[in-house]
Amino acid sequence: PSVLRRVRNSPDLFLIYSVAIGLVLAAVGATVFGIPMALAAFVAGLAIHVGEDTDEVRRVLLPFRDLFAVLFFVLIGSLIQPDLIAQALPFAAVLIVLLIVLKTLPTYLIVKFTDIQSRPMQHAVGLSQLGEFSFVLGSAALTAGAISSDQFSGILIAVVISIVGSSVIVRLV
């Protein structure tokens, strides 16, 4: 944050430093501490997010959000191993069912039976997805040997299905 405050008056430098600091923190986390790059990038994003200049960093980096979203899906797509899809589908199905039972249904009931001014189904589906952090945790678990490649592929499939599915369903509802 102190570096960002020093270059705040120069928009180009502010943008370059914001992105560079995030990338350097992610690289240091991955190489020095041996954590997966996805988890290191997540922590780097949290580090940049803290501080007085958070709103300014968010405003400057907003145009890159769509680019990073596309890169996220390309990365996930490249990590799914086609030969493991058949073996990963049952695990992905279990994750999707758990998502619906443990996240979508309770959110729907809470919104329906409380004073929250929202459409219950749209609210529940909008909040119910296995997001980027699931991918980060899955990467960390795979690196640590806690899950198999089949299970990691199942997580990736479930993440893609839940993000794309919830986006489509929210619009339809």
MDAnalysis code that builds the backbone (N, CA, C; Angstrom):
import MDAnalysis as mda
import numpy as np

u = mda.Universe.empty(519, n_residues=173, atom_resindex=np.repeat(np.arange(173), 3), trajectory=True)
u.add_TopologyAttr("name", ["N", "CA", "C"] * 173)
u.add_TopologyAttr("resid", np.arange(1, 174))
u.add_TopologyAttr("resname", ["PRO", "SER", "VAL", "LEU", "ARG", "ARG", "VAL", "ARG", "ASN", "SER", "PRO", "ASP", "LEU", "PHE", "LEU", "ILE", "TYR", "SER", "VAL", "ALA", "ILE", "GLY", "LEU", "VAL", "LEU", "ALA", "ALA", "VAL", "GLY", "ALA", "THR", "VAL", "PHE", "GLY", "ILE", "PRO", "MET", "ALA", "LEU", "ALA", "ALA", "PHE", "VAL", "ALA", "GLY", "LEU", "ALA", "ILE", "HIS", "VAL", "GLY", "GLU", "ASP", "THR", "ASP", "GLU", "VAL", "ARG", "ARG", "VAL", "LEU", "LEU", "PRO", "PHE", "ARG", "ASP", "LEU", "PHE", "ALA", "VAL", "LEU", "PHE", "PHE", "VAL", "LEU", "ILE", "GLY", "SER", "LEU", "ILE", "GLN", "PRO", "ASP", "LEU", "ILE", "ALA", "GLN", "ALA", "LEU", "PRO", "PHE", "ALA", "ALA", "VAL", "LEU", "ILE", "VAL", "LEU", "LEU", "ILE", "VAL", "LEU", "LYS", "THR", "LEU", "PRO", "THR", "TYR", "LEU", "ILE", "VAL", "LYS", "PHE", "THR", "ASP", "ILE", "GLN", "SER", "ARG", "PRO", "MET", "GLN", "HIS", "ALA", "VAL", "GLY", "LEU", "SER", "GLN", "LEU", "GLY", "GLU", "PHE", "SER", "PHE", "VAL", "LEU", "GLY", "SER", "ALA", "ALA", "LEU", "THR", "ALA", "GLY", "ALA", "ILE", "SER", "SER", "ASP", "GLN", "PHE", "SER", "GLY", "ILE", "LEU", "ILE", "ALA", "VAL", "VAL", "ILE", "SER", "ILE", "VAL", "GLY", "SER", "SER", "VAL", "ILE", "VAL", "ARG", "LEU", "VAL"])
u.atoms.positions = np.array([
    [0.797, -1.222, 0.000],
    [0.000, 0.000, 0.000],
    [0.836, 1.281, 0.000],
    [1.997, 1.268, 0.679],
    [2.802, 2.495, 0.709],
    [3.378, 2.800, -0.673],
    [3.744, 1.782, -1.439],
    [4.241, 1.999, -2.801],
    [3.121, 2.555, -3.674],
    [1.936, 2.003, -3.522],
    [0.806, 2.472, -4.322],
    [0.454, 3.922, -4.001],
    [0.585, 4.314, -2.744],
    [0.311, 5.710, -2.373],
    [1.297, 6.652, -3.044],
    [2.538, 6.221, -3.182],
    [3.568, 7.085, -3.789],
    [3.331, 7.318, -5.277],
    [2.758, 6.349, -5.972],
    [2.550, 6.503, -7.412],
    [1.093, 6.793, -7.772],
    [0.302, 7.123, -6.793],
    [-1.131, 7.343, -7.011],
    [-1.411, 8.460, -8.009],
    [-0.581, 9.477, -8.062],
    [-0.826, 10.615, -8.943],
    [-0.501, 10.316, -10.408],
    [0.151, 9.221, -10.670],
    [0.476, 8.822, -12.042],
    [-0.336, 7.570, -12.382],
    [-1.456, 7.726, -13.117],
    [-2.357, 6.589, -13.375],
    [-1.671, 5.394, -14.034],
    [-0.772, 5.652, -14.979],
    [-0.102, 4.537, -15.655],
    [0.792, 3.757, -14.700],
    [1.573, 4.467, -13.919],
    [2.430, 3.791, -12.942],
    [1.596, 3.070, -11.893],
    [0.503, 3.685, -11.475],
    [-0.370, 3.076, -10.481],
    [-0.893, 1.737, -10.995],
    [-1.325, 1.697, -12.245],
    [-1.819, 0.465, -12.846],
    [-0.710, -0.579, -12.947],
    [0.438, -0.167, -13.449],
    [1.562, -1.096, -13.606],
    [1.995, -1.659, -12.257],
    [2.102, -0.789, -11.262],
    [2.521, -1.254, -9.937],
    [1.466, -2.165, -9.313],
    [0.201, -1.860, -9.490],
    [-0.863, -2.699, -8.917],
    [-0.786, -4.114, -9.460],
    [-0.686, -4.222, -10.776],
    [-0.611, -5.540, -11.405],
    [0.701, -6.236, -11.032],
    [1.807, -5.487, -11.090],
    [3.121, -6.078, -10.800],
    [3.214, -6.581, -9.366],
    [2.690, -5.818, -8.431],
    [2.738, -6.236, -7.028],
    [1.963, -7.538, -6.844],
    [0.791, -7.636, -7.462],
    [0.013, -8.868, -7.368],
    [0.736, -10.057, -7.956],
    [1.344, -9.863, -9.129],
    [2.066, -10.959, -9.779],
    [3.314, -11.365, -8.992],
    [4.033, -10.379, -8.464],
    [5.237, -10.685, -7.684],
    [4.868, -11.432, -6.405],
    [3.827, -10.975, -5.724],
    [3.398, -11.672, -4.509],
    [2.987, -13.113, -4.814],
    [2.289, -13.314, -5.929],
    [1.883, -14.671, -6.307],
    [3.110, -15.525, -6.625],
    [4.068, -14.962, -7.344],
    [5.276, -15.716, -7.694],
    [6.096, -16.051, -6.454],
    [6.221, -15.092, -5.540],
    [6.975, -15.340, -4.296],
    [6.299, -16.437, -3.477],
    [4.973, -16.360, -3.385],
    [4.248, -17.392, -2.640],
    [4.447, -18.770, -3.226],
    [4.447, -18.834, -4.556],
    [4.588, -20.135, -5.207],
    [6.017, -20.667, -5.141],
    [6.996, -19.799, -5.338],
    [8.375, -20.301, -5.400],
    [9.037, -20.393, -4.027],
    [8.846, -19.383, -3.201],
    [9.519, -19.365, -1.902],
    [8.805, -20.264, -0.886],
    [7.502, -20.167, -0.831],
    [6.754, -20.906, 0.186],
    [6.201, -22.232, -0.321],
    [6.307, -22.484, -1.632],
    [5.899, -23.762, -2.190],
    [4.409, -24.005, -2.223],
    [3.614, -22.960, -2.168],
    [2.164, -23.149, -2.261],
    [1.766, -23.075, -3.731],
    [0.642, -23.685, -4.105],
    [0.222, -23.656, -5.506],
    [0.030, -22.212, -5.993],
    [0.328, -21.986, -7.269],
    [0.234, -20.649, -7.846],
    [-1.173, -20.076, -7.692],
    [-2.200, -20.903, -7.832],
    [-3.573, -20.412, -7.711],
    [-3.829, -19.865, -6.303],
    [-3.373, -20.578, -5.286],
    [-3.543, -20.108, -3.916],
    [-2.699, -18.870, -3.661],
    [-1.490, -18.841, -4.199],
    [-0.621, -17.672, -4.043],
    [-1.245, -16.437, -4.700],
    [-1.842, -16.613, -5.866],
    [-2.496, -15.494, -6.550],
    [-3.698, -15.001, -5.751],
    [-4.430, -15.938, -5.148],
    [-5.579, -15.557, -4.320],
    [-5.126, -14.726, -3.117],
    [-4.069, -15.167, -2.457],
    [-3.528, -14.431, -1.305],
    [-2.981, -13.077, -1.745],
    [-2.331, -13.032, -2.914],
    [-1.821, -11.757, -3.431],
    [-2.971, -10.788, -3.680],
    [-4.071, -11.287, -4.204],
    [-5.249, -10.440, -4.406],
    [-5.785, -9.902, -3.094],
    [-5.760, -10.734, -2.063],
    [-6.189, -10.268, -0.744],
    [-5.238, -9.210, -0.198],
    [-3.940, -9.389, -0.440],
    [-2.946, -8.422, 0.056],
    [-3.141, -7.066, -0.607],
    [-3.405, -7.064, -1.892],
    [-3.632, -5.801, -2.595],
    [-4.948, -5.181, -2.149],
    [-5.904, -6.022, -1.816],
    [-7.237, -5.559, -1.432],
    [-7.240, -4.809, -0.104],
    [-6.233, -5.002, 0.719],
    [-6.171, -4.373, 2.034],
    [-5.463, -3.029, 1.915],
    [-6.045, -2.013, 2.533],
    [-5.381, -0.710, 2.538],
    [-6.321, 0.410, 2.137],
    [-5.815, 1.628, 2.298],
    [-6.618, 2.811, 2.016],
    [-6.913, 2.961, 0.531],
    [-6.016, 2.493, -0.303],
    [-6.150, 2.683, -1.738],
    [-6.916, 1.559, -2.423],
    [-7.635, 0.771, -1.667],
    [-8.364, -0.374, -2.211],
    [-9.334, 0.040, -3.301],
    [-10.115, 1.077, -3.044],
    [-11.092, 1.511, -4.037],
    [-10.413, 1.975, -5.316],
    [-9.299, 2.663, -5.178],
    [-8.560, 3.133, -6.350],
    [-7.992, 1.951, -7.137],
    [-7.431, 0.978, -6.454],
    [-6.899, -0.208, -7.130],
    [-8.030, -0.937, -7.840],
    [-9.155, -1.108, -7.170],
    [-10.303, -1.794, -7.762],
    [-10.779, -1.058, -9.009],
    [-10.852, 0.263, -8.945],
    [-11.317, 1.061, -10.082],
    [-10.353, 0.937, -11.258],
    [-9.066, 0.972, -10.984],
    [-8.064, 0.901, -12.040],
    [-8.018, -0.499, -12.663],
    [-8.182, -1.523, -11.853],
    [-8.077, -2.893, -12.348],
    [-9.387, -3.452, -12.898],
    [-10.489, -2.710, -12.742],
    [-11.793, -3.186, -13.192],
    [-11.806, -3.599, -14.664],
    [-11.174, -2.843, -15.567],
    [-11.173, -3.279, -16.968],
    [-10.500, -4.637, -17.192],
    [-9.620, -5.023, -16.300],
    [-8.918, -6.298, -16.449],
    [-9.735, -7.473, -15.902],
    [-10.826, -7.184, -15.215],
    [-11.621, -8.242, -14.602],
    [-12.110, -9.255, -15.634],
    [-12.642, -8.753, -16.736],
    [-13.140, -9.662, -17.761],
    [-12.005, -10.479, -18.377],
    [-10.864, -9.842, -18.563],
    [-9.709, -10.558, -19.101],
    [-9.306, -11.697, -18.170],
    [-9.240, -11.410, -16.859],
    [-8.859, -12.443, -15.906],
    [-9.930, -13.525, -15.793],
    [-11.193, -13.153, -15.964],
    [-12.261, -14.156, -15.947],
    [-12.100, -15.114, -17.116],
    [-11.797, -14.576, -18.295],
    [-11.572, -15.423, -19.465],
    [-10.356, -16.320, -19.237],
    [-9.281, -15.744, -18.711],
    [-8.080, -16.543, -18.437],
    [-8.366, -17.640, -17.417],
    [-9.222, -17.343, -16.427],
    [-9.584, -18.345, -15.426],
    [-10.254, -19.546, -16.087],
    [-11.212, -19.278, -16.990],
    [-11.906, -20.387, -17.646],
    [-10.998, -21.127, -18.625],
    [-10.101, -20.405, -19.277],
    [-9.129, -21.077, -20.147],
    [-8.229, -21.979, -19.312],
    [-7.787, -21.469, -18.160],
    [-6.937, -22.263, -17.280],
    [-7.660, -23.516, -16.806],
    [-8.891, -23.354, -16.370],
    [-9.652, -24.512, -15.903],
    [-9.846, -25.503, -17.046],
    [-10.194, -24.983, -18.223],
    [-10.374, -25.861, -19.373],
    [-9.119, -26.620, -19.742],
    [-7.977, -25.959, -19.589],
    [-6.715, -26.631, -19.931],
    [-6.302, -27.651, -18.875],
    [-6.818, -27.517, -17.660],
    [-6.458, -28.457, -16.604],
    [-7.316, -29.719, -16.613],
    [-8.482, -29.652, -17.239],
    [-9.344, -30.840, -17.308],
    [-8.728, -31.814, -18.306],
    [-8.452, -32.991, -17.826],
    [-7.846, -34.016, -18.669],
    [-8.963, -34.845, -19.307],
    [-9.074, -34.804, -20.641],
    [-10.182, -35.495, -21.316],
    [-10.280, -36.981, -20.980],
    [-9.168, -37.637, -20.768],
    [-9.214, -39.072, -20.462],
    [-9.731, -39.354, -19.051],
    [-9.814, -38.326, -18.199],
    [-10.315, -38.518, -16.835],
    [-11.772, -38.077, -16.656],
    [-12.388, -37.529, -17.710],
    [-13.744, -36.991, -17.579],
    [-14.730, -38.069, -17.149],
    [-14.692, -39.208, -17.784],
    [-15.640, -40.282, -17.448],
    [-15.496, -40.709, -15.985],
    [-14.246, -40.799, -15.501],
    [-14.032, -41.196, -14.109],
    [-14.368, -40.061, -13.143],
    [-14.285, -38.801, -13.608],
    [-14.505, -37.646, -12.742],
    [-15.976, -37.261, -12.633],
    [-16.792, -37.672, -13.590],
    [-18.203, -37.264, -13.585],
    [-18.975, -37.664, -12.323],
    [-18.808, -38.873, -11.801],
    [-19.536, -39.203, -10.570],
    [-19.167, -38.278, -9.402],
    [-17.892, -37.955, -9.261],
    [-17.470, -37.048, -8.184],
    [-18.027, -35.647, -8.424],
    [-18.020, -35.198, -9.682],
    [-18.592, -33.893, -10.015],
    [-20.089, -33.873, -9.707],
    [-20.777, -34.961, -10.017],
    [-22.213, -35.044, -9.737],
    [-22.486, -34.969, -8.237],
    [-21.666, -35.652, -7.445],
    [-21.817, -35.598, -5.981],
    [-21.629, -34.155, -5.494],
    [-20.622, -33.478, -6.018],
    [-20.386, -32.080, -5.617],
    [-21.554, -31.181, -5.984],
    [-22.112, -31.367, -7.168],
    [-23.261, -30.557, -7.601],
    [-24.474, -30.832, -6.720],
    [-24.726, -32.100, -6.402],
    [-25.851, -32.442, -5.517],
    [-25.642, -31.834, -4.128],
    [-24.423, -31.939, -3.608],
    [-24.127, -31.330, -2.302],
    [-24.309, -29.817, -2.349],
    [-23.909, -29.208, -3.439],
    [-24.086, -27.770, -3.610],
    [-25.561, -27.395, -3.544],
    [-26.384, -28.146, -4.234],
    [-27.820, -27.852, -4.252],
    [-28.436, -28.075, -2.877],
    [-28.110, -29.193, -2.254],
    [-28.716, -29.540, -0.958],
    [-28.205, -28.650, 0.177],
    [-26.904, -28.359, 0.187],
    [-26.314, -27.646, 1.321],
    [-26.198, -26.137, 1.133],
    [-26.355, -25.658, -0.102],
    [-26.193, -24.225, -0.324],
    [-27.418, -23.596, -0.991],
    [-27.879, -24.173, -2.093],
    [-28.999, -23.586, -2.826],
    [-30.300, -23.683, -2.040],
    [-30.627, -24.865, -1.578],
    [-31.885, -25.076, -0.861],
    [-31.976, -24.255, 0.429],
    [-30.958, -24.264, 1.296],
    [-31.051, -23.424, 2.496],
    [-31.158, -21.926, 2.173],
    [-30.429, -21.459, 1.170],
    [-30.520, -20.045, 0.790],
    [-31.914, -19.725, 0.296],
    [-32.482, -20.603, -0.504],
    [-33.844, -20.408, -1.003],
    [-34.830, -20.293, 0.163],
    [-34.723, -21.225, 1.117],
    [-35.651, -21.224, 2.261],
    [-35.470, -19.980, 3.133],
    [-34.249, -19.576, 3.349],
    [-33.989, -18.377, 4.159],
    [-34.606, -17.151, 3.503],
    [-34.401, -16.999, 2.207],
    [-34.942, -15.819, 1.509],
    [-36.461, -15.885, 1.454],
    [-37.009, -17.068, 1.234],
    [-38.461, -17.215, 1.117],
    [-39.179, -16.916, 2.432],
    [-38.606, -17.336, 3.547],
    [-39.306, -17.214, 4.819],
    [-38.781, -16.100, 5.721],
    [-38.051, -15.156, 5.161],
    [-37.601, -13.981, 5.910],
    [-38.032, -12.725, 5.162],
    [-37.638, -11.596, 5.699],
    [-38.035, -10.316, 5.104],
    [-37.049, -9.816, 4.050],
    [-36.225, -10.682, 3.528],
    [-35.276, -10.278, 2.499],
    [-36.050, -9.965, 1.226],
    [-35.843, -8.771, 0.709],
    [-36.555, -8.330, -0.482],
    [-35.822, -8.803, -1.738],
    [-36.097, -10.024, -2.131],
    [-35.439, -10.620, -3.284],
    [-36.286, -11.779, -3.781],
    [-36.032, -12.180, -5.010],
    [-36.687, -13.374, -5.533],
    [-35.932, -14.581, -4.992],
    [-36.599, -15.437, -4.233],
    [-35.892, -16.536, -3.561],
    [-35.072, -17.428, -4.496],
    [-35.650, -17.823, -5.619],
    [-34.938, -18.737, -6.506],
    [-33.734, -18.051, -7.155],
    [-33.933, -16.830, -7.603],
    [-32.838, -16.098, -8.234],
    [-31.708, -15.836, -7.231],
    [-32.092, -15.486, -6.028],
    [-31.112, -15.231, -4.962],
    [-30.324, -16.503, -4.644],
    [-31.041, -17.601, -4.472],
    [-30.401, -18.872, -4.104],
    [-29.456, -19.362, -5.197],
    [-29.920, -19.316, -6.434],
    [-29.085, -19.791, -7.540],
    [-27.902, -18.846, -7.756],
    [-28.126, -17.543, -7.596],
    [-27.046, -16.575, -7.774],
    [-25.915, -16.751, -6.785],
    [-26.245, -17.176, -5.584],
    [-25.217, -17.392, -4.562],
    [-24.646, -18.805, -4.576],
    [-25.287, -19.687, -5.314],
    [-24.909, -21.098, -5.268],
    [-24.053, -21.478, -6.457],
    [-22.796, -21.387, -6.255],
    [-21.860, -21.893, -7.245],
    [-20.568, -22.254, -6.543],
    [-19.879, -23.176, -7.150],
    [-18.546, -23.504, -6.670],
    [-17.627, -22.543, -7.395],
    [-17.144, -21.555, -6.715],
    [-16.392, -20.500, -7.364],
    [-14.917, -20.773, -7.473],
    [-14.197, -19.681, -7.706],
    [-12.762, -19.753, -7.926],
    [-12.022, -20.330, -6.725],
    [-12.519, -20.064, -5.540],
    [-11.820, -20.545, -4.355],
    [-11.865, -22.072, -4.271],
    [-12.927, -22.684, -4.788],
    [-12.984, -24.153, -4.835],
    [-11.860, -24.686, -5.700],
    [-11.609, -24.006, -6.799],
    [-10.500, -24.383, -7.674],
    [-9.173, -24.236, -6.939],
    [-9.018, -23.146, -6.184],
    [-7.784, -22.910, -5.429],
    [-7.588, -24.007, -4.388],
    [-8.640, -24.323, -3.643],
    [-8.535, -25.387, -2.634],
    [-8.256, -26.737, -3.276],
    [-8.905, -27.004, -4.407],
    [-8.654, -28.256, -5.108],
    [-7.211, -28.357, -5.578],
    [-6.668, -27.241, -6.074],
    [-5.260, -27.228, -6.507],
    [-4.332, -27.511, -5.333],
    [-4.623, -26.880, -4.196],
    [-3.793, -27.098, -3.010],
    [-3.889, -28.549, -2.537],
    [-5.099, -29.105, -2.567],
    [-5.284, -30.489, -2.134],
    [-4.588, -31.463, -3.079],
    [-4.629, -31.192, -4.382],
    [-3.948, -32.057, -5.344],
    [-2.438, -32.003, -5.146],
    [-1.912, -30.791, -4.946],
    [-0.480, -30.631, -4.725],
    [-0.030, -31.349, -3.457],
    [-0.880, -31.313, -2.425],
    [-0.540, -31.954, -1.154],
    [-0.777, -33.467, -1.183],
    [-1.384, -33.958, -2.257],
    [-1.654, -35.385, -2.353],
    [-2.893, -35.820, -1.596],
    [-3.723, -34.860, -1.204],
    [-4.930, -35.184, -0.440],
    [-6.062, -35.700, -1.326],
    [-6.030, -35.360, -2.616],
    [-7.041, -35.850, -3.549],
    [-6.337, -36.389, -4.789],
    [-7.068, -37.205, -5.537],
    [-6.505, -37.792, -6.756],
    [-6.765, -36.880, -7.957],
    [-6.159, -37.216, -9.069],
    [-6.383, -36.457, -10.311],
    [-7.836, -36.565, -10.761],
    [-8.456, -37.738, -10.527],
    [-9.865, -37.908, -10.866],
    [-10.731, -36.936, -10.066],
    [-10.463, -36.849, -8.776],
    [-11.242, -35.946, -7.926],
    [-11.003, -34.488, -8.299],
    [-9.762, -34.133, -8.617],
    [-9.462, -32.759, -9.033],
    [-10.193, -32.426, -10.328],
    [-10.211, -33.362, -11.272],
    [-10.959, -33.147, -12.513],
    [-12.447, -33.009, -12.216],
    [-12.956, -33.777, -11.259],
    [-14.357, -33.653, -10.850],
    [-14.656, -32.282, -10.270],
    [-13.722, -31.765, -9.470],
    [-13.887, -30.415, -8.915],
    [-13.924, -29.394, -10.036],
    [-13.015, -29.506, -10.991],
    [-12.980, -28.566, -12.113],
    [-14.274, -28.615, -12.919],
    [-14.752, -29.814, -13.184],
    [-16.008, -29.967, -13.928],
    [-17.160, -29.347, -13.144],
    [-17.224, -29.616, -11.852],
    [-18.297, -29.054, -11.021],
    [-18.218, -27.534, -10.957],
    [-17.006, -26.976, -10.889],
    [-16.849, -25.517, -10.873],
    [-17.396, -24.915, -12.154],
    [-17.020, -25.489, -13.288],
    [-17.491, -24.967, -14.573],
    [-19.007, -25.094, -14.688],
    [-19.536, -26.249, -14.351],
    [-20.984, -26.463, -14.441],
    [-21.726, -25.501, -13.524],
    [-21.249, -25.324, -12.300],
    [-21.978, -24.461, -11.362],
    [-21.890, -22.991, -11.750],
    [-20.741, -22.528, -12.231],
    [-20.628, -21.115, -12.617],
    [-21.470, -20.833, -13.860],
    [-21.317, -21.648, -14.881],
    [-22.076, -21.435, -16.110],
    [-23.567, -21.672, -15.861],
    [-23.878, -22.756, -15.161],
    [-25.280, -23.069, -14.881],
    [-25.981, -22.010, -14.062],
    [-25.324, -21.506, -13.017],
    [-25.983, -20.482, -12.202],
    [-26.152, -19.176, -12.966],
    [-25.206, -18.851, -13.832],
    [-25.358, -17.637, -14.649],
    [-26.554, -17.730, -15.578],
    [-26.721, -18.879, -16.218],
    [-27.835, -19.078, -17.130],
    [-29.158, -19.122, -16.372],
    [-29.206, -19.865, -15.284],
    [-30.447, -20.010, -14.517],
    [-30.888, -18.683, -13.896],
    [-29.957, -17.893, -13.392],
    [-30.322, -16.588, -12.820],
    [-30.982, -15.706, -13.867],
    [-30.448, -15.739, -15.078],
    [-31.039, -14.926, -16.152],
    [-32.420, -15.443, -16.541],
    [-32.586, -16.759, -16.538],
    [-33.887, -17.348, -16.902],
    [-34.942, -17.094, -15.824],
    [-34.518, -17.142, -14.576],
    [-35.455, -16.946, -13.473],
    [-35.784, -15.473, -13.373],
])
